[in-house]
Amino acid sequence: VRIYDRLSRYEAEEGVVIAYGSMYGNTEEVAEAIAEELSKQGIRNIVMHNDSHTSHSFIIADVFKYKGLIVGCPTYNTQLYPEMAALLRKLASRELKGRSLGYFGSFTWASAAVKKIAEFNDKLKFEPVGNPVEMKHSMKAETNTQAKELAKAMADRLKADRK
């Protein structure tokens, strides 16, 4: 009964779900840099999901459990990576409250992922945290720095809720 009571009030624990899609491993590198920095910032509950290999039901369960969500994916044919688009649609239909969102994307020719994730947040209504990270091609020093800044912004947001 307690779990249903908590879920009905959208209560969540301090922690971050990092859900990402990656075609060639470049976007995954950004996700890993974010996770590493979250850990350095003292966030203990960090769950990473590659949405190409993990059932969305497991990802959604973790989003219900933790206050922070950071999503990222490559641009795919001027749209979101299909698995990420599907995950975000499923999350939007659940009308979760009290969550914070950070996001990142990658592209080669035309950038779209970051813009499309921002549009999804109009439906999700999560609190935006930090500056979105947009990577062209692969990880560079600048992208790594931006990923760490995004992680620090999320860590600071979560720590602000500590009593």
Sequence and secondary structure as in RCSB ss.txt:
>XXXX:A:sequence
VRIYDRLSRYEAEEGVVIAYGSMYGNTEEVAEAIAEELSKQGIRNIVMHNDSHTSHSFIIADVFKYKGLIVGCPT
YNTQLYPEMAALLRKLASRELKGRSLGYFGSFTWASAAVKKIAEFNDKLKFEPVGNPVEMKHSMKAETNTQAKEL
AKAMADRLKADRK
>XXXX:A:secstr
 HHHHHHHTT  EEEEEEEE  SSSHHHHHHHHHHHHHHHTT   EEEEETTTS HHHHHHHHHHEEEEEEEEEE
ETTEE HHHHHHHHHHHHTT  S EEEEEEEESSS  HHHHHHHHHHHH  EE S  EEEESS  HHHHHHHHHH
HHHHHHHHHHT  
